[in-house]
Every structure is written in C-alpha cells, then in structure tokens.
Amino acid sequence: MRIHALIVLLLTGLVAATFGFGIYLFAQLVPDMRASLGFDISYVGSITAAGQFGFLLCALFAAWITPRVGGGWVIFGSGVVCASALLLIPLTHNIVLIGVLLTVLAGTAATVFVPMVEVISRTVAFKYRGMAMGLVSSGTSYGVFINSLLVPLYAPQGEWRTVWWIVGSITVVMALGVLVVFKRAQLLVSEPVSRNRTDPAARAGKAALKQPWVLTVWTMNFLLGFSTFPFQNYLSSYLRTELNFDVAYTAHIWASIGFVGMFAGLAVGWLSDRTGLRAAMLLVYACVASAALIFVVHPSGHWPLVAGVLFAVAFYPVFGLIPAYVSKMASSAALSVTIFGVANILQGVGGMIGNFCAGLLASFNGSFVGVYVAIALVAVLLAMLTLRLPREGGEATGAEPVQVNERQRCADAGDAANDLQRHLT
C-alpha cells in the first residue's frame, strides 16, 4: 500500500476514535453507565457542555502548537492521549473523573482534526486532497458504526466497561501505526517557526489572514455550525413529539444517516477532485436546503427518510471540503493550520449559538418548523458565499512573493511533499 494512502487511512481511524469513540460512545452508553454509577441525567448535560468547551479550547491550542512542533507530533500525541483516556474510563467509579476524561476526549477531537490540513497538504498531491479530506471527515461515521456493533453485545449484560476497553485498545494500535508511518514519511520533523515579529514572512502571514477568501471561509464555518448542528440535535424531538413517528422509524432514519455517511465523504470528495471544491460545496448545501425543506413542506411517509439521506450526503463531506479548500489556497502548511484552527473555533461557537437559538425559536413557536425554515435559508446563504470564493488553484490567492519564499524555506514540508508526490505520479 502506498504510504500516502496509509496516512489518510490512519487519519480517518483517529477521527473515528476521537469523534466516534471519544464523543459519541458515551451518549450510547448513558443508560447503562447511569444504572451502574448512579449519576443524574442533568449531569449528562454538564458533560456535553464541558466537552464543547474542551473542543473549542483545544482547537485554539492546536492552531498555536502545530506550527511550532509540527502536525505529525500533534496528531500522534493526541492519539496517545485519546487512547489513554478511553482506557482510564472503565478503571474509575468516580463520575466527576469520568466527566474530566470525556472533556479531554472532546479536546483530542480538535487536536487531531485541526493539524490534519497541514499533514494532508504535505503528503497528498494537490488534485487528490478533496477525496482524502472527504474520507477523513467521514471517520466519525465509522466510529459510530463500531459503537453500534459493540454496545448491543456488551451493554445489556452490564459489561459497558468492556466496550471502553475494546475501543481504547483499537486506538492504541492506531496511535502506534501513526508513530511508525509518520516517522517513515518524515512527518515527525518540523522547522521551528520564526518568533521575530519583524520577519517579512511573519508579517506576510498575518496579512494573508485578512484576505477576503479567508474571511469568507470563517463565516461559512460559523454558519455551518449554526445550521447543521441544530438540524441533527433537534431531529429526534421533531420526529417523535411533533410529527408523531415511533421510535423504530426514528431509529431507522438515524441508521440511514450513519450508513450513508460512511461512504458520502469519499464519494463527494472524489467528485470534488473532478468538478472543483466549490461545485461540491454547492451540491452539499443544496442537499441541506432540500432536507430542511422536506421537513417543512411534506414531512410524512418516506420523505423524512429521504431528508435524512440528503442530510448525510451533505453533513459528513462538508467538514472535509472546507479544509481541503484551505489546503489548496493557503501559501504554506503553517498558514493553513492557522486558518483552519480559527475556522473550527467559529464552527463550535456557531453550533452553540445555533442550538440555543433553535431551542428558543421552537419554544416560542411551539413547533420545530421555523427551525428548519431557518436552516434552509442559511444553506442558501452558504451557497451564495461559496460563489464568492475564488477557484482553488486558479485565481490569485493574494499571496505576496515573500509567502512563496516562506514555503520554500520550510524544507521539511517541501521535502516530504515532494518525496510522497512522486509515488502518486
């Protein structure tokens, strides 16, 4: 197997571990862990809020630390921390400590995902980055799928701790694989960044952050969190309490979302490498708008299932399309990490505000219809912003010549990329 493909698979695996195991497994095991440990359901909300805070804080930390030590080390370290936290959860009976470990796990999701844009830009050829990031962004669905296999096997017998042991062991293996493969690919070497504020490259890097396309990407990430997070967070409530669908049908919709998500990232990423990332973004925003409108106009029969599939086609790939776009537009790997780090923070803030506003709107109207109308409108706005983005690799990115010098000055990134790209051609 070519090393660049192995790197992408390992990154996908770590996303499955940090997001799928680290964030979503607890939600599936809450009833069993409550029965064993005796904590109140209100504590679940506190853990969820703490996890969101941990993700935002670590996204900021990842954007700061990655240019200093290199994305390879940050990802490997995050994998080790994730594996350790997963293995510590079944060892403790203290729910407060478990809450701390779950917050750490949410943080590792950010410290794995943010540096990936640097690693992808250093190891994957320009024309394949959409497909690579699309697959990586679908990692969450693979983790959730593994959870869905393990939880029914062990949780009913009261062996919920065994599930944590298994996923923790899987993550240990992946972390070791990252160490071996990243070392071979020279991803564990990095040139320290300049601390001199008068350095022309540093000044150019700050100027690059003010480019129109960067501000547009940040706005889009905020709006993505604002719209897509409430879509799924209030989906079950809308289906069961307002539309009166039973538990089985609601579960069937969620299963369809997860199954489609396992392949959507790779498929849409592959398409983006052939049609362009902007065209792929327009497709996913059209899917979000269509899914939301189905819940507004005709939420009956099999149409909610169609809406769920459309949402899955959009939700998993879009979080790979934007970092792929950043990796193609930024003039250096370090700059791409900074841009994407801020984007992740804004995405989390958008999700928090979106969930809060959606709850207020539904409470005020006594219906979730207004929520999904707002989501459809935001999807249209996202499509309009996408049309304002310059074509990747085509139009000028606004980079000054000194930024090109900075890219050439980063010998470690350039050498690794050149060596690995020769395997692709």
Stockholm file with secondary structure:
# STOCKHOLM 1.0

chainA/1-425         MRIHALIVLLLTGLVAATFGFGIYLFAQLVPDMRASLGFDISYVGSITAAGQFGFLLCALFAAWITPRVGGGWVIFGSGVVCASALLLIPLTHNIVLIGVLLTVLAGTAATVFVPMVEVISRTVAFKYRGMAMGLVSSGTSYGVFINSLLVPLYAPQGEWRTVWWIVGSITVVMALGVLVVFKRAQLLVSEPVSRNRTDPAARAGKAALKQPWVLTVWTMNFLLGFSTFPFQNYLSSYLRTELNFDVAYTAHIWASIGFVGMFAGLAVGWLSDRTGLRAAMLLVYACVASAALIFVVHPSGHWPLVAGVLFAVAFYPVFGLIPAYVSKMASSAALSVTIFGVANILQGVGGMIGNFCAGLLASFNGSFVGVYVAIALVAVLLAMLTLRLPREGGEATGAEPVQVNERQRCADAGDAANDLQRHLT
#=GR chainA/1-425 SS CCHHHHHHHHHHHHHIIIIIIIIIHHHHHHHHHHHHHCCCHHHHHHHHHHHHHHHHHHHHHHHHHHHHHCHHHHHHHHHHHHHHHHHHGGGCCCHHHHHHHHHHHHHHHHHHHHHHHHHHHHHSCGGGHHHHHHHHHTHHHHHHHHHHHHHHHHGGGTCHHHHHHHHHHHHHHHHHHHHHHHHHTTCSCCCCCCCCTTCHHHHHHHHHTTSHHHHHHHHHHHHHHHHHHHHHHTHHHIIIIISCCCHHHHHHHHHHHHHHHHHHHHHHHHHHHHHCHHHHHHHHHHHHHHHHHHHHHCCSTTHHHHHHHHHHHHHHHHHHHHHHHHHHHSSSHHHHHHHHHHHHHHHHHHHHHHHHHHHHHHHHHTSSHHHHHHHHHHHHHHHHHHHHSCCTTTSCCCCCHHHHHHHHHCHHHHHHHHHHHHHHC
#=GC SS_cons         CCHHHHHHHHHHHHHIIIIIIIIIHHHHHHHHHHHHHCCCHHHHHHHHHHHHHHHHHHHHHHHHHHHHHCHHHHHHHHHHHHHHHHHHGGGCCCHHHHHHHHHHHHHHHHHHHHHHHHHHHHHSCGGGHHHHHHHHHTHHHHHHHHHHHHHHHHGGGTCHHHHHHHHHHHHHHHHHHHHHHHHHTTCSCCCCCCCCTTCHHHHHHHHHTTSHHHHHHHHHHHHHHHHHHHHHHTHHHIIIIISCCCHHHHHHHHHHHHHHHHHHHHHHHHHHHHHCHHHHHHHHHHHHHHHHHHHHHCCSTTHHHHHHHHHHHHHHHHHHHHHHHHHHHSSSHHHHHHHHHHHHHHHHHHHHHHHHHHHHHHHHHTSSHHHHHHHHHHHHHHHHHHHHSCCTTTSCCCCCHHHHHHHHHCHHHHHHHHHHHHHHC
//
